Amino acid sequence: MLQPELNLIDDFPPQAEDAFLAALRQSLGADASPEQFSSLTEDSLVIRALHTQADSGTREAVASQPCAPLPWEIRPDEVGAGSSLEQQSAAAFLLRDRRANGSAPDAITASLGLDPLGALAATGEIAEGLDVALDRLAAFAQHARDFWPGVRAARASNRPYHLAGSTACQDIAFTLATALTYLRRLETAGFSLRDAACQIEFSFHLDCRFFEATAMLRAARLLWRQMLAQAGLAGADLEAARLRLHVQTGARVLTRRDPWVNLLRNTACCLAGALAGAEAITTTPHDAASGEASDFAQRLAQNTQRVLQQESRLDRVADPAAGAWFLERLTRDMAAKAWGLVQQIEAAGGMAQALQSGLIHELIKPARSERRERLENKEQLITGVTAYANPDEELPPLPPLTEPEQVRELPSEVVAFLEEIGVKPASAEPTRIEPLPRERLAEPFEDLAAPSGQGGAA
């Protein structure tokens, strides 16, 4: 006969930590300790085997990461960061076309994707000069604020750093330091702190380490809110300026060999973004590492999101990770580590100076080398490439390598539109640095013969 009431709490009474330790030592010996099962992240943060309520932090800390439980935007794949001039051209064409189509300003929600520091890091050059690029960013932002309330002009992205080998905490720090640069330039141009913050979209490219990716996004959201609060924002202004988040499957985790596994990588990244409250998500087509993505791959990428959104209903809960002891502790640890890196960059003169001085290269290089060593030693595996590879698979041919022609001037129709909205066509001496390297994790191993044993055929 069924019980009239089901009371699971009585069936599972709370267990003290001492009881867990006693059971552990009874099974593994008197010297056994939870610490021997701890592991380290790439940022040397400790992930312990046992977490307690003390790891969850205060209710105020948990509540400081609001994200709306609304359907996120399923955003198509975007090709690279592009040069600064290419970004400006794309932004101008978008606004011009929207206006020509008679689109109602209030009905348009978009990001112009202007990220001159990201372009400098990726390409090594800003043809018109960094100061000019930042002035144009401010002019685009002013036009968006005045005429297109749903459009954000600036984007602070970890893409070039992630593809160069950065860690999760470095991704947070580099992206926040970039946003601070844009925030200051917009304030110099006459924006209030609230309006300036509302012009910035954050874009994070993710690894497949689901828990770390979720904690990283939550830590970024937490730090941005704290930074704005310390700068004087509060109440409705602080809520309006909260971090607006776009996430995408990182190009560095995609493989040419056994590309179907990339569908699973997409799912892990999309899930992390959804649980962290992303407003927009891009799932990179699974065959993108072999050249231009096919229509079939693009459809599968978008349908992955539709399943998670419309069938799994992941958009119905705001920040479901809140209160989970493990994730709250990892979020706080990542935030603390990333904040130290932000302070280091600020002490060096800010993100622009850190790029030009080579500091960002120096910070990323050890992480990239250590990760490569773990992959070579099989301490870190890539399914379908260094583990469980198909020895009979024939790799798809790569398209011929061609260096993209550097755009050094804007098309005349773009110049005309920019002058119309108040963007000055003036230019200065080019800003040049050594571009960050770009390499997928699997790239050095994909042309090797399929390994044996654990890395052999499945």
N, C-alpha and C positions, 0 to 999 in steps of 0.2 A: 504494500500500500504506500502511495506517495505521501511524503511528509507535507503537512499544510504550509510549513515555512521552511525555506532553505537558508540556513545561517552558516555560511562558510567561515566566518571569523572564528566561531567556536571550534571548528574542525582543524583550524590552522593557527594555533596560539603563537604569539610572538616568541622568537628564539633569541636568546642573548648571544653576544659575540663569543663569550667564553664557551658556550656549548658547541659552537662551530669549531673553535680551536681545539677543543677536547676531541671531537669526532675526527678532525683532520689528523691529529697526532696519534690517535688510536689506529688510523688506517695507514699512515705513512711513517710513523716513528716519532719518538719524543722530540726530535729536533726539527720537525716539520714546521713551516711557517708560511702564512699566506704570501709573504714577500717573495718567496722563491718562485711564485707563479706570476709575478708582476712582469710587465713588459714596458718598453720605451717606444714613444712615438719618434718620428724623424726630428722633432724639436726637443728630444730628450725629456719629454714629460712622462711621468710614471703613470701607467694604467695598472691599477691594483686589481687583484683577484677578488677582493672583498671590499664592498663599499657599504657605508652606513648612513643613517639619516644626517649625521654631521657633515657629510659631503654635499648635501643638497643646498646649503646656504640659507640665507634668510628669505622670507616671503617677499620682501621688497626686491631682492635680487631676481627672484623668479619672475615677478610681475613687471620687471623693467624691460621686458623684451616683447612688446605687443606686436602681433601680426594678425591681419584680418583673415578670418576663415572664408575667403571668397575664391571662386574659380580663378586660377592663374591663367595668364595669357600663354597660349601655346605659340611660341615665337619660332619662325623658320630659321634655319641655319644661316649664319652670316659668314662671309668669306673674309677671314683675317681682319686685322685692325686697319690695314691700309696706311698710306702716308697721311700726313696732316691735311694736305691739299685735297686728297681723295675723300677724306672725311667731310671736308667743307663742301665739296661738290655734291656728294650724296645728300647732305643735309639741305643744301639749297634746292636741289631737284625735288626732294620730298615736300618741302614747304611750298614750292612753286606749283607742283602738281596738285597738292591738296587745295590750294587757293583756286587754281584753274578749274578744278572739278566742282567748285562751289560748296566744298565741305564746310559744315557749320563748325566754327572754332571749338565750341564746347563738346563736340562729338568726337574729336580726334584725341586719341591717347597714343603717344609715341615717344621714342627716344631718338634724338638726332645722333647720338653716339660719338660726340666730339671728345676725343681723348688725346690731345697733343703729346702728353708725356708718354702715353702708351705707344703712340706712333714713333716717337723718338727712340724709345727702348727697343722696339721691334725692327725698325728700318735703319736706325743709326743717323737719321737726318731729318731736319725740318727745313725745307727749302726756303721758306719765307722768314725764318728766324723764330725762335721760341716766343719772344715777347709779342711779336705780331700775331702768332697763332693764338696766344692767350687773349689778346685784345679782341680777336675775331670771335673767340669762344664767348667772351662777355657780350659782344654785340648780338650774336645769335640768341644768347640767353635772355637779353633784354627784349628782343623781338618775340620770343616765345612767351615770356611773362606777360607782355602787353597785349598779344593777339591770339595766342594759342595756349590757354591755361592748362591743357592736358599734355603738353609737350615739355620734355626735359631736354635741355641742350647738351649738358656735360655727362660724360660717363667715366667713372673711375673703375678700371678693370685690372684684374690680375693676369690677364691672358698672356702677355709677353713674358712675364716672370714665371708663370706656371710652366710654360713651354720650355723655358730655360732651365727648369729644375728646382724651383723654389719649394720650400716647405709650407705647411698650412699656416703657421704663425707668420712666416714671411709674407704669404699672400695677404693676410689681414693687414699687416703693417704697411706694405707697399701700396695697397689700395686705399687705406685711410690717409696715408701721407699724400697720395695723389689728390684725394678729395680735399684735403686741407689746402693744397696749392690752389685748386680751383675756387674754393670757398673764399680765400683771401683776395684773389683777383676779382671775383664778382663783388665783394664788399668794396674794394677800391673803385669799382665802376659805379658805385652808388646803390647797390643792392643792400637791403636789410639782411641780417643773418638768417632769418626765417626764409625769405625769398631766395637767397643764395643756396641754402641747403635744399630747397625744393626743386632746384634746377639740376641736381646731381642724381644720376642713377648709378648704382653699384652693380658690377657684373663679375661673378666668380666662376671660373672654370674649375671643375672638380675632378678629384681622383675617385676611385671606386671604393675607398675605405669609408664605408657608409657612416659609421659612428663619428669618425673624425671629421668627415665633411659636414655632418649635421652640427656638430659642436663648433666647427670653424665659422659657419654662417651665423649661428646664434651669438658667438663671441663678437663678430663684426658688428652685428646689430646692437649688442649691449654697449660696446665701446663708442660707437657713433652717438648713441643716445646720451651717454655720460659726457662725451666731449661737448655736445651742444648744450646740455644742461649746465655744465661748468662755464660755458660762454655766456649764459644768461637766459637761454630759452626755457620756457616753462608752460605748463597747461596746454591750451589748444595749439599754441605756436610750436611747442615741442612735438606734439602728436602729428601736426601737419608736416613737420620736417623729418619725420622718422625715416630710417633707411629704406629705400625702395630697391628691391633686390631682383636681379636677373641671374640665373645660373645656367650653366651649359656643361655638357660632358666635355672634359678636357681633351684636347687633341692629343696630348702626350700619352694617354692611356689606350688609344685606339691601335689596332694591329692590322697589317695587311694579311698576315697568315691567319687562317681560320676566322675570317671577319664576322661570322655569325655570333661569335662570343661577344662582340661589341654590342649586340642587342641587350645582353645581360648587364654589361657595363652601363649602358644607357639607363636601364631600369634602376640600378643602384643610385646613380647620380640624380635621376629625376626624383626618386623617393626621398633622398636627402634634402633636395631643394624644396619639395612639397612640405615635408615635416618642419622645415625651418622657416616656412612662411614666404616663399618666393612669390613675387608678383608676376614674374615671367620666367618661363623655362624653355630652353632649347635642347633637344636631344639630337646630337650629331648623327647623321646617317652612317650606318654601320660600314659602308664601303668607302667612306671619305678618305681614308688613308691611302687608297689606291688611285686617287685622282678625283675628278669631278663626280659627285654623288649621283647615283641613278635615281630616276623618278620613283622606282619601287622602294629604294632604301629611304628616300625622304618620306614616303607614305608610311612605312613601318615605324620610322622615328616619331612621327606625329601621333600615330595610333598607340604607341607605347604610352604616351602621355594621356591619351583619351581613356585608356583602360584604367590607369591609376586615378584619374580625375573623375570620370563619369561612372565607372563600375566599382572601383575600390573606394570611392568617395573620400579621397584624402584631403579634399578641399573643404571638408565640413568641420574641421577642428582646428582651433588656433593653438599653435605651439604645443602639440601633444607630448613633446619631450620634456616639458616643464615639470620639475619635481622628481624626475628620474635621477637617483643619486649619482650614478656613473656619469651620465651626460651633463648634469649640472656641475660636477667637479671638473670634468674635462673642459667644459665651456669656460669656467672661471680660470683654470690654469692656462688655457690658450689665450684668453684675454690679457692676463697678466704678462705673459711672455711677449705677445704682440705689442702691447703698450710700451714695453721696454725698447723694442725695435723702433717704434714710432719716435720715441724720445731720442734715440740714437740718430735717426735720420734728421729730425728737427735740429739737433745740435750740430749736424754737418751742414746746415743751411737750407734744409727742406729737400723735397723729392727731386726737384730739377737739378739742384747742385749735387745731390747724391748720385744721380745718373751721370752727370758730366764729370764728376771726380773719379768714377769707377767704383764707388762704395757698394752700389747694388750688385755689380759683378762679383766683388769680393765676398759679399754675404752669400750669394747663391752658389758659388763655385764649390765649396766644401760639401754642401748638401747634394749637389749633382754627382760629385765624385763618389761619395759614400753610397748613394743609391745605386750607382753603376756597379760598384763592388759587390753589393748585396745581390744584385741580379746575376752577376758573373758567378758568384759562389752559390747561387740557388737558395740563398736565405730569403729571397723574395722571388716569387714565381709569377710568370705571365702565362695564363692558361691558353693553350693552343699554340704557344711559341716555345717557351722554355719548359713547359710542363704539358703533358698530354697532347703533344703535337701529332698531327697526321702525317706520317712519312710519305704518303702517296699524293699529298696535296701539291698542286702546281700553283705557284704564286701568280697573281694577275700581273701583267706587265705594267711598269710605271710609265706614265707619260714622259716625254723628253723634258729634261730640266732646262728651263729658260729663265733667265733673270728678268723679272718684271721691270719694265721701263719706268724710271723714276719720274713722276709727274712734277714739273717744275713751274708750271703756270696754270692758272684756272681757265677753263673755257670761257669764251666771251659772254655767252648767255648767263653763265654763273656769275661772272664779274658784274654784269648789269643788274642781276637780282640782288647781289650783295650790296651794291651801292644803293639800291632802292630801300633796303632795310637798314642802311646805316653802317654797313661793314666796310671799313676802309681798305682799298686795294693796295695800300703801301706794303712794301716788303723791306727786309733788312738782310744782313749777311746770314747765310745758312748756319743753323746750329747743328754741329756734327759730334757724334760720339761713336764708340765701338758698339755695334748692335749686339744685343743679347743673343746667345746661341739658341737654336731651335732643334729639338730632337725628340721624337717619340721614344718611350721607354723600350719598345720592342725593336726599334730600328736596327741596332747593331747585331741582333740575333736572328733576324728573319731570313737571311740568306744562308744560314748555316744548316747543316744536315740535322734532321730531327733527332733529338737526344734519346737515350734509352732509359729504361727503368721508369721512375716517376715522371720523367719528362718525355716518355715515349708515347706511342700511340695508345689511345684509350679505346 
